[in-house]
């Protein structure tokens, strides 16, 4: 009887000691870095003419943070007819860097929502589905939408239905227009990071890179 009670007490001690370890393992797993399928959606309109070097740098820095299992594509946009898939989904950083380096500024009325919708459609139809993989769009723009046909409610619905979060690098040499980009990020679980100078660009990209790879 004494041996039975002793064994029972030992089992309780072992169980209680084991529970926190399990909790810690779960917490660690929930915060781990996960592979991501994402699109770089980059404003190439005239308002970015003086910022092209910074835009290219931001996009290149995002690509450079890619892990071995991350895949990405590149879309540039001005107005709706000038929404261009510059690079299809690829795991190769070199192909993404080439697409980023070949961007150029064009005239036209900016269509942010149409570009985001187009990129979301491409992502949802072409992303790999190999286990736990996150979906995101990294939007580089000043936030001023002048010519989209798409309604923001419809675009957000598509993003939510496909579990696509929007992360925004907002930059301008004059003014940021937050209305559209704030709502796209907030309602999909993403963030907006404003880059005012070249010096703070690296930190902005690092923040987005880290957050889009965790739940």
C-alpha contacts under 8 A as a table, 3 or more apart, distances in Angstrom:
res1	aa1	res2	aa2	distance
1	X	4	X	5.05
1	X	5	X	6.35
2	X	5	X	5.23
2	X	6	X	6.18
3	X	6	X	5.07
3	X	7	X	6.12
4	X	7	X	5.17
4	X	8	X	6.15
5	X	8	X	5.02
5	X	9	X	6.19
6	X	9	X	5.19
6	X	10	X	6.23
7	X	10	X	5.13
7	X	11	X	6.22
8	X	11	X	5.17
8	X	12	X	6.44
9	X	12	X	5.16
9	X	13	X	6.39
10	X	13	X	5.13
10	X	14	X	6.21
11	X	14	X	5.12
11	X	15	X	6.10
12	X	15	X	5.10
12	X	16	X	6.14
13	X	16	X	5.25
13	X	17	X	6.13
14	X	17	X	5.16
14	X	18	X	6.15
15	X	18	X	5.08
15	X	19	X	6.43
16	X	19	X	5.52
16	X	20	X	7.61
17	X	20	X	6.56
17	X	21	X	7.45
18	X	21	X	5.39
18	X	22	X	6.55
19	X	22	X	5.19
19	X	23	X	6.34
20	X	23	X	4.93
20	X	24	X	6.05
21	X	24	X	5.05
21	X	25	X	6.20
22	X	25	X	5.05
22	X	26	X	6.26
23	X	26	X	5.14
23	X	27	X	6.19
24	X	27	X	5.07
24	X	28	X	6.10
25	X	28	X	5.10
25	X	29	X	6.13
26	X	29	X	5.06
26	X	30	X	6.18
27	X	30	X	5.20
27	X	31	X	6.50
28	X	31	X	5.37
28	X	32	X	6.20
29	X	32	X	5.19
30	X	215	X	7.29
31	X	214	X	6.18
31	X	215	X	7.09
32	X	214	X	6.46
33	X	210	X	7.92
33	X	213	X	5.39
33	X	214	X	5.44
34	X	132	X	7.23
34	X	133	X	6.47
34	X	134	X	6.97
34	X	213	X	5.17
34	X	214	X	6.03
35	X	67	X	7.28
35	X	69	X	5.58
35	X	70	X	5.17
35	X	132	X	7.41
35	X	133	X	5.24
35	X	134	X	6.35
35	X	213	X	6.41
36	X	69	X	7.50
36	X	70	X	5.04
36	X	71	X	6.59
36	X	133	X	5.33
36	X	134	X	4.53
36	X	135	X	5.70
36	X	136	X	7.24
36	X	212	X	7.50
36	X	213	X	6.10
37	X	70	X	5.90
37	X	71	X	4.92
37	X	72	X	5.71
37	X	123	X	7.66
37	X	127	X	6.13
37	X	128	X	7.42
37	X	133	X	6.88
37	X	134	X	6.15
37	X	135	X	5.03
37	X	136	X	6.54
38	X	71	X	6.57
38	X	72	X	4.88
38	X	73	X	6.72
38	X	123	X	7.13
38	X	135	X	5.59
38	X	136	X	4.60
38	X	137	X	5.28
38	X	138	X	7.22
39	X	72	X	5.36
39	X	73	X	4.81
39	X	74	X	5.72
39	X	75	X	7.10
39	X	119	X	6.76
39	X	123	X	7.12
39	X	136	X	6.62
39	X	137	X	4.77
39	X	138	X	6.11
40	X	59	X	7.15
40	X	72	X	7.26
40	X	73	X	6.16
40	X	74	X	4.75
40	X	75	X	6.01
40	X	137	X	6.07
40	X	138	X	4.94
40	X	139	X	6.19
40	X	140	X	7.75
41	X	74	X	6.20
41	X	75	X	4.80
41	X	76	X	5.74
41	X	77	X	7.47
41	X	115	X	7.30
41	X	116	X	7.11
41	X	119	X	7.20
41	X	137	X	6.81
41	X	138	X	5.96
41	X	139	X	4.74
41	X	140	X	6.30
42	X	55	X	7.87
42	X	59	X	7.93
42	X	74	X	7.74
42	X	75	X	6.25
42	X	76	X	4.76
42	X	77	X	6.35
42	X	139	X	5.89
42	X	140	X	4.83
42	X	141	X	6.54
43	X	48	X	7.47
43	X	76	X	5.96
43	X	77	X	5.32
43	X	78	X	6.27
43	X	110	X	7.84
43	X	112	X	7.81
43	X	139	X	7.87
43	X	140	X	5.95
43	X	141	X	5.14
44	X	48	X	6.38
44	X	49	X	7.98
44	X	76	X	6.20
44	X	77	X	5.67
44	X	78	X	5.63
44	X	103	X	7.39
44	X	104	X	6.39
44	X	105	X	4.81
44	X	106	X	6.30
45	X	48	X	5.83
45	X	49	X	7.35
45	X	77	X	7.14
45	X	78	X	4.83
45	X	79	X	7.96
45	X	105	X	5.61
45	X	106	X	5.38
45	X	107	X	5.83
45	X	108	X	6.40
45	X	109	X	7.43
45	X	110	X	6.34
46	X	49	X	5.24
46	X	105	X	5.98
46	X	106	X	5.79
46	X	107	X	5.22
46	X	108	X	7.11
47	X	50	X	7.54
47	X	172	X	7.76
48	X	51	X	4.91
48	X	52	X	5.84
48	X	55	X	7.94
48	X	105	X	7.05
48	X	172	X	7.21
49	X	52	X	5.67
49	X	105	X	6.03
50	X	53	X	7.85
50	X	173	X	7.69
51	X	54	X	5.35
51	X	55	X	6.15
51	X	172	X	7.39
51	X	173	X	7.30
52	X	55	X	4.95
52	X	56	X	6.08
52	X	104	X	7.70
52	X	105	X	7.50
53	X	56	X	5.22
53	X	57	X	6.09
54	X	57	X	4.90
54	X	58	X	6.04
54	X	198	X	6.51
54	X	201	X	8.00
55	X	58	X	5.17
55	X	59	X	6.27
55	X	140	X	7.28
56	X	59	X	5.24
56	X	60	X	6.02
56	X	100	X	6.09
56	X	101	X	6.49
56	X	103	X	7.65
57	X	60	X	5.09
57	X	61	X	6.06
58	X	61	X	5.18
58	X	62	X	6.37
58	X	201	X	6.67
58	X	202	X	7.45
58	X	205	X	6.71
59	X	62	X	5.20
59	X	63	X	6.42
59	X	100	X	6.61
59	X	140	X	7.92
60	X	63	X	5.12
60	X	64	X	6.16
60	X	97	X	6.10
60	X	100	X	6.60
61	X	64	X	5.00
61	X	65	X	6.57
61	X	202	X	7.30
61	X	205	X	6.72
62	X	65	X	5.51
62	X	66	X	7.18
62	X	205	X	6.12
62	X	206	X	7.77
62	X	209	X	6.57
63	X	66	X	5.46
63	X	93	X	6.43
63	X	96	X	6.92
63	X	97	X	7.17
64	X	93	X	7.01
65	X	209	X	6.79
66	X	69	X	7.94
66	X	70	X	5.74
66	X	71	X	7.76
66	X	93	X	7.61
67	X	70	X	5.26
68	X	91	X	7.27
69	X	91	X	7.13
70	X	91	X	6.23
71	X	89	X	6.12
71	X	90	X	5.30
71	X	91	X	4.59
71	X	92	X	7.85
72	X	88	X	7.63
72	X	89	X	5.08
72	X	90	X	5.63
72	X	91	X	6.67
72	X	96	X	7.61
73	X	85	X	7.74
73	X	86	X	7.67
73	X	87	X	5.29
73	X	88	X	4.97
73	X	89	X	4.49
73	X	90	X	6.50
73	X	96	X	7.06
74	X	85	X	6.04
74	X	86	X	5.36
74	X	87	X	4.99
74	X	88	X	6.82
74	X	89	X	7.98
74	X	96	X	7.06
74	X	99	X	6.94
74	X	100	X	7.49
75	X	83	X	6.93
75	X	84	X	5.51
75	X	85	X	4.51
75	X	86	X	5.51
75	X	87	X	7.12
75	X	115	X	7.89
75	X	119	X	6.96
76	X	82	X	7.79
76	X	83	X	5.83
76	X	84	X	5.35
76	X	85	X	6.68
76	X	86	X	6.82
76	X	103	X	7.52
76	X	115	X	7.96
77	X	80	X	7.28
77	X	82	X	5.49
77	X	83	X	4.24
77	X	84	X	6.21
77	X	110	X	7.50
77	X	111	X	7.30
77	X	112	X	7.65
77	X	115	X	6.29
78	X	81	X	7.93
78	X	82	X	5.42
78	X	83	X	6.42
78	X	106	X	6.95
78	X	107	X	7.28
78	X	108	X	5.86
78	X	109	X	6.37
78	X	110	X	4.80
78	X	111	X	6.14
78	X	112	X	7.93
79	X	82	X	5.34
79	X	83	X	6.80
79	X	108	X	5.56
79	X	109	X	5.06
79	X	110	X	4.74
79	X	111	X	4.83
79	X	147	X	6.47
79	X	148	X	7.54
80	X	83	X	5.58
80	X	110	X	7.75
80	X	111	X	5.76
80	X	114	X	6.33
80	X	115	X	7.09
80	X	147	X	7.47
80	X	148	X	6.85
83	X	115	X	6.11
83	X	118	X	8.00
85	X	88	X	6.69
86	X	99	X	5.85
87	X	90	X	7.82
87	X	95	X	7.39
87	X	96	X	6.65
87	X	99	X	6.04
89	X	126	X	7.59
89	X	127	X	7.51
90	X	93	X	7.87
90	X	95	X	7.43
90	X	96	X	7.55
92	X	95	X	5.59
92	X	96	X	6.71
93	X	96	X	5.09
93	X	97	X	6.02
94	X	97	X	5.09
94	X	98	X	6.18
95	X	98	X	5.14
95	X	99	X	6.39
96	X	99	X	5.16
96	X	100	X	6.25
97	X	100	X	5.04
97	X	101	X	6.06
98	X	101	X	5.17
98	X	102	X	6.22
99	X	102	X	5.25
99	X	103	X	6.72
100	X	103	X	5.58
109	X	145	X	7.86
109	X	146	X	5.61
109	X	147	X	5.65
110	X	144	X	7.03
110	X	145	X	5.39
110	X	146	X	5.23
110	X	147	X	5.73
110	X	148	X	7.44
111	X	114	X	5.53
111	X	115	X	6.30
111	X	145	X	5.33
111	X	146	X	6.04
111	X	147	X	4.85
111	X	148	X	4.39
111	X	149	X	7.92
112	X	115	X	5.15
112	X	116	X	6.18
112	X	143	X	7.45
112	X	144	X	7.59
112	X	145	X	5.42
112	X	148	X	6.54
113	X	116	X	5.07
113	X	117	X	6.08
113	X	145	X	7.26
113	X	148	X	5.74
113	X	149	X	7.83
113	X	150	X	6.04
113	X	151	X	7.32
113	X	152	X	6.65
113	X	155	X	6.92
114	X	117	X	5.14
114	X	118	X	6.13
114	X	148	X	5.32
114	X	149	X	6.55
114	X	150	X	5.58
115	X	118	X	5.09
115	X	119	X	6.13
116	X	119	X	5.10
116	X	120	X	5.98
116	X	137	X	7.92
116	X	155	X	7.48
117	X	120	X	5.05
117	X	121	X	6.13
117	X	150	X	7.72
117	X	155	X	5.70
117	X	158	X	7.56
118	X	121	X	5.23
118	X	122	X	6.33
119	X	122	X	5.11
119	X	123	X	6.08
119	X	137	X	7.72
120	X	123	X	5.06
120	X	124	X	6.07
120	X	137	X	7.58
120	X	158	X	7.36
120	X	159	X	6.55
120	X	164	X	7.38
121	X	124	X	5.33
121	X	125	X	6.22
122	X	125	X	5.30
122	X	126	X	5.98
123	X	126	X	5.34
123	X	127	X	5.41
123	X	135	X	7.83
124	X	127	X	6.05
124	X	162	X	6.32
129	X	132	X	7.90
129	X	133	X	7.05
130	X	133	X	6.97
134	X	163	X	7.96
134	X	164	X	7.79
134	X	212	X	7.66
134	X	213	X	6.86
134	X	214	X	7.99
134	X	215	X	7.92
135	X	163	X	6.49
135	X	164	X	4.89
135	X	165	X	6.54
136	X	164	X	4.90
136	X	165	X	4.67
136	X	166	X	5.77
136	X	167	X	7.29
136	X	212	X	6.68
137	X	164	X	6.96
137	X	165	X	6.29
137	X	166	X	4.89
137	X	167	X	6.14
138	X	166	X	6.08
138	X	167	X	4.85
138	X	168	X	5.72
138	X	169	X	7.35
139	X	166	X	7.03
139	X	167	X	6.10
139	X	168	X	4.68
139	X	169	X	6.17
140	X	168	X	5.87
140	X	169	X	4.84
140	X	170	X	6.00
140	X	171	X	7.47
141	X	144	X	7.81
141	X	168	X	7.50
141	X	169	X	6.68
141	X	170	X	5.34
141	X	171	X	6.19
141	X	172	X	7.81
142	X	170	X	5.22
142	X	171	X	5.17
142	X	172	X	5.48
142	X	175	X	7.32
142	X	176	X	5.07
142	X	177	X	6.10
143	X	170	X	6.98
143	X	176	X	6.17
143	X	177	X	4.66
143	X	178	X	5.86
143	X	179	X	7.41
143	X	180	X	6.33
143	X	181	X	5.70
144	X	176	X	7.53
144	X	177	X	5.34
144	X	178	X	7.96
144	X	180	X	7.70
145	X	148	X	6.66
145	X	180	X	7.57
148	X	151	X	7.68
150	X	154	X	6.98
150	X	155	X	6.92
151	X	154	X	5.39
151	X	155	X	6.41
152	X	155	X	5.06
152	X	156	X	6.08
152	X	180	X	7.68
152	X	184	X	7.97
153	X	156	X	5.25
153	X	157	X	6.18
154	X	157	X	5.09
154	X	158	X	6.42
155	X	158	X	5.23
155	X	159	X	6.31
156	X	159	X	4.99
156	X	160	X	6.09
156	X	184	X	6.58
156	X	187	X	7.24
156	X	188	X	7.28
157	X	160	X	5.21
157	X	161	X	6.06
158	X	161	X	5.19
158	X	162	X	6.32
159	X	162	X	5.36
159	X	163	X	6.02
159	X	164	X	4.94
159	X	165	X	6.97
159	X	188	X	6.92
160	X	163	X	4.94
160	X	164	X	6.16
160	X	165	X	7.81
160	X	188	X	6.22
161	X	164	X	7.88
163	X	188	X	7.73
164	X	188	X	6.82
165	X	185	X	6.90
165	X	188	X	4.84
165	X	189	X	5.62
165	X	190	X	5.19
165	X	212	X	7.72
166	X	184	X	6.27
166	X	185	X	4.96
166	X	188	X	6.26
166	X	189	X	7.22
166	X	190	X	4.94
166	X	191	X	7.04
167	X	185	X	5.94
167	X	190	X	4.93
167	X	191	X	5.05
167	X	192	X	5.95
167	X	193	X	7.96
167	X	208	X	6.54
167	X	212	X	7.56
168	X	181	X	6.94
168	X	185	X	7.08
168	X	190	X	7.86
168	X	191	X	6.30
168	X	192	X	4.58
168	X	193	X	6.08
169	X	192	X	6.18
169	X	193	X	5.19
169	X	194	X	5.94
169	X	195	X	6.76
169	X	204	X	7.18
169	X	205	X	7.48
170	X	176	X	6.90
170	X	192	X	6.78
170	X	193	X	6.05
170	X	194	X	4.65
170	X	195	X	6.06
171	X	176	X	6.64
171	X	194	X	6.01
171	X	195	X	5.29
171	X	196	X	6.23
172	X	175	X	5.73
172	X	176	X	6.04
172	X	196	X	7.26
173	X	196	X	7.87
177	X	180	X	7.50
177	X	181	X	7.78
178	X	181	X	5.50
178	X	182	X	5.45
179	X	182	X	5.60
179	X	183	X	6.46
180	X	183	X	5.42
180	X	184	X	6.26
181	X	184	X	5.09
181	X	185	X	6.17
181	X	192	X	7.21
182	X	185	X	5.34
182	X	186	X	5.92
182	X	191	X	7.70
182	X	192	X	6.49
183	X	186	X	5.13
183	X	187	X	5.83
184	X	187	X	5.72
184	X	188	X	6.31
184	X	190	X	7.86
185	X	188	X	5.46
185	X	189	X	6.02
185	X	190	X	4.40
185	X	191	X	5.08
185	X	192	X	6.41
186	X	189	X	5.45
186	X	190	X	5.88
186	X	191	X	6.47
187	X	190	X	7.65
190	X	212	X	7.57
191	X	208	X	7.53
193	X	204	X	5.91
193	X	208	X	7.71
194	X	204	X	7.27
195	X	198	X	7.46
195	X	200	X	6.00
195	X	201	X	5.52
195	X	204	X	6.55
196	X	200	X	6.94
196	X	201	X	7.76
197	X	200	X	5.61
197	X	201	X	6.56
198	X	201	X	5.18
198	X	202	X	7.81
199	X	202	X	6.98
200	X	203	X	5.55
200	X	204	X	6.40
201	X	204	X	5.11
201	X	205	X	6.29
202	X	205	X	5.25
202	X	206	X	6.19
203	X	206	X	5.08
203	X	207	X	6.20
204	X	207	X	5.28
204	X	208	X	6.48
205	X	208	X	5.20
205	X	209	X	6.00
206	X	209	X	5.04
206	X	210	X	6.10
207	X	210	X	5.38
207	X	211	X	6.29
208	X	211	X	5.21
208	X	212	X	6.04
209	X	212	X	5.57
209	X	213	X	6.65
210	X	213	X	5.62
210	X	214	X	6.92
211	X	214	X	5.44
211	X	215	X	7.67
212	X	215	X	7.52
